Amino acid sequence: MPLEAHEGRAARFLSPPLLALPCQHFTQKRSKLVWSWLPVGEVARWKVSGFCPPRKSCHDWIGPPDKHSNLRPIHFYVPENESPLEQKLRKLRQETQEWNQQFWANQNLTFRKEKEEFIHSRLKAKGLELRAGSGQKATLDAEEMADFYKEFLSKNFLKHMYYNRDWYKRNFAITFFMGKVALERVWNKLRPKPKTTST
């Protein structure tokens, strides 16, 4: 999720990228356990596991949240007989997720940097150090931090507005092509197959 999990005001956005890989593992530093990729539709039930996606899987796979953007990357299944329209849709979704990933990775970096600078300046104004004598990191109370969140959202209002505008444009285009692909698949199933003549 963009920004801190408990502080962000933006909705979680996902659109898919990259090609399907036979297996991907992510190590969680604290528990040193391995996350497995999950088929689309099972995001709510993900868990720590050593399971490796099958090589012949014909599904998209969703990974754990990226540490920079907090968005879940999706690796797409690419069918052997992918039509030009299906390929165009997949590439559009890949490009959209890469754009999404870059925006939130940069935004979160800016957020954390400015947050630290704000805390440091407020503590300095009080004559306090970043760390107390016990070595514990000094913090500000909720009311003081509310000033930072308000200022940050106000300063980035236009950036978020343009992001939302572009996101809706991209999402509309993706939905449009998804409809075209669905119609193409229905037509391929319903249209009469050419008769083979025996000689």
Secondary structure, DSSP 8 states (H G I E B T S, - for coil): --S-TTT--S-------SB--S---EEETTTTEEE--EETT-GGG--B------TT--S-EE----TTT----EEB---TT--HHHHHHHHHHHHHHHHHHHHHHHHHHHHHHHHHHHHHHHHHHTT--SB-TTS-B----HHHHHHHHHHHHHHTHHHHHHHHHHHHHHHHHHHHHHHHHHHHHHHHHHS--------
